[in-house]
Amino acid sequence: MLSSVIILGSTGSIGISTLKVIRQFKDTFTVVGLSCHRNIALLKEQIQEFTPQIVSVSDEYICTTEEYKRLKKEFKSITFYEGIDGLC
């Protein structure tokens, strides 16, 4: 049975290190959620690799950008949350 994991700050150094460990234990963990503050490019790579069900972007300005809007359109099956409230 897989353990479900949500990675807060997945694009930061601790989040990146945590995902590195999860890669080594794919039979043990599944990533169901990712969050980042503003690094949409890296978040997209992580979404493609780990296919989470939920994604949160805390920087409200980033949530208004075209890059973020394209991300949401590309991954329609994911539930996206925005801002600090979305992170909570």
Buried (B, 14 or more C-beta within 10 A) or exposed (E): EEEEBBBBBBBBEEBBEBBEEBEEEEEEBBBBBBBBBBBBEBBBEBBEEBBBBBBBBBBEEBBEBEEBEEBBEEBEEBEBBBBEEBBE
